[in-house]
Amino acid sequence: MKPEESILLKKIQKGDIKAFEILYKDYHPRMFGYAKRFIADPEVIKDILQELFSDFWNRKEEWSIEISIRSFLFRMLHNRCIDQLRKQAIHDNFASLSSLRLSEIKYRYFDFEEDPFPSIFMAEINEIVEKVIDNLSPQTKEIFQMSRNKGLKNSEIAEEMNLSVRTVEKHIYQTLKILKTRLADYK
């Protein structure tokens, strides 16, 4: 580690906020550019960087950095970007599966109009879905309805509600997870 980096790190570890601001201002723009290689959404990148720098500050006494601060921060960022990509892949896959399952149920049971069972079956499913949605927090309920009923993209919902895209994704993911659990018997 360069001597000036070592001095800066020691100051940060002693709680020197000015030293931390120097570090932040020096690295944030470069780290943002690096994260764009992995993640397209600038709001998600901002969230990742905010959490990264916050974590770096909150755990400042714990860090034992043998390499350069730059390498350390970029390794942290790289790992968080990969984690975000994994979460997004899981979320996208889960959302697709949930949508597919609901479509399968719809097509499997709505095509047999002469049989009363399908309409009873669908009424039960609709009732469960309505109860789950009614029991959501007002914000989560609004986000989910904007996504599913109005067909808005996560970025559009985030902009309209003044939230990060990541927050919107978390609300939708939680709702879909609850629905999956509650509808498990209807596969």
N, C-alpha and C positions, 0 to 999 in steps of 0.2 A: 504494500500500500504506500502511496506517495506520502511524504511527510505532511503536506497541506491537508490531505484527506484525513490523515490520522488526527491532526489537530481539530479539524471540523467535527469528526466523529466524537472525539472526547468532549468537545463543547456541547454537542447535542446530547450526549449521554449524561451530562451534568444539568440538563434542562434548559440550555441556552436556546430560546425560541428564535432569536435572530440568526443563529447558525443554521437552525432547521429551515428557516425561510430562504436562506442562501441556497441550501441544498435543493429545496423544492423548486425555486425559480430556475436553478441551473438545469435540473434533470427533467422536470415535468414536460416541457415541450418535446424533448427528444423521446421521452418514454411514450408520449401520446402518439407520435409518429410511428414508433415501433409497434405499438398495440394495433394500429390501423392495418398492419399486415395480416393480423389474425381476425379482427372483429370489425365489421363494417359500420356498426351503429356507434356514432360518437358519444351518445348518452351513456351507453354501456361502458365505453372506455373511460369516460369521466368518473363513473361510479367505481370502476375497478381501481383507478388511480387514487381516488379519494380514500377508498378503503385501504389501499396499499400504504399510502403516506401516513394515514391515521394509525395503522398497525405499526408502522416503523417507529412513529413517535411514541406510541403507548408502550412499546416493548423495547425502548431505546437502551435500557440498562442491560437487557438480556443479550443483545447482539454481540457476537464475537466474530468480527469480520477480519479474516486473514487476507483476503483478496482486496481488490479495490471496491470502494463504495458503489461505483458505477456498475461493476460486474454483479455485485450483490443485489442492487435494486433491479437491474434488468433480468436477473434470474428469477427474482420474486415476481416481476411482471409477467415474464414468460410463463411461469407456472400458473399464475392466476388466469391468464388468457386461455391456456389449455383447459383449465378447470371450467371456465365459462363456456367454451366450445362444447365440452362434454355435457354440461348442464343443459345447454340449448338443444343439443342433439337428443337428449333424453326427453326434454320438454316437447320438442317437435314430434318425436316418435309417439309419446304418450297422447298428445293432442290428436294426432292422426288416428291412432288406435281407438280412442274414445269416439271420435267422429265416425269412424268406420263401424264400430260396434252399434252405435245408435242407428246408423243407416241400415245395417243388417237387420236389426230388430224391426225397423220400420218396414222394410221390403218383405221381410219374412212373414209378418203378421197382417199388414194392411191389404195384401193381395187376396185374402180370403174373406170377403165381405159377408158371405152367407153364414159363416161360422161366428157365433157371438164371442167365442173365447179370445180371438185376437183383439177385439175392441176393449174387452175387459182387461186383458193383459196390458195393452197400451195405456189404458186409463190408470192402471196401477203405476206404470213407469212414469207417466206424466205427473202423477200425484207425488211420487218420490222426488222427482226433479224439482217440482214447485216447492216442496217442503225444504229441500236442501237450499235452494236459492233464497227462499224467504228467511231462513235462519242465518244467512251470511251477514256480515257487517254491511252497513249501508254503502261504504266505498267499494267493497269487494263485489257486492251485488250489482252496483252500477257499472263497474268495469266489466263484469261477466256479461251483463245484458248488452252493453255496447259492443262487445266482441261478438257474441252469438246472435243477438236479435237484429242489431244494426249492421253487422258485418264489418265493423271498423277494424283496421289494423292496429296492432299494439302501439305503434308509433303515433297513430292518430289519436288513440285514447290517451296516451301519455301527454300529448300536446294539449288536448282539450281539458284534461284534468290537472295539468301542471304537475305531472309526476314524471319520474324516470321510466324509460321503457322497461327496465329491469324490474321495477316495482309492479308495473302492470303485469308482466310475465309471471311474477310470483303469485299475484292474486288469482290469475287465471289457472295457473298450475295447481294451486291449493284447492280451488273449486272443482277442477276436473278430478283430482285425487279423491275428494270426498264423494263425488258422483260415482266414480269407479267402485269405491268401497260399497256404497249404498246399493248399486245396481249389479253387484257381483252375482246375485242369484238369478239374474235375468239373461245370462249369456246363452 
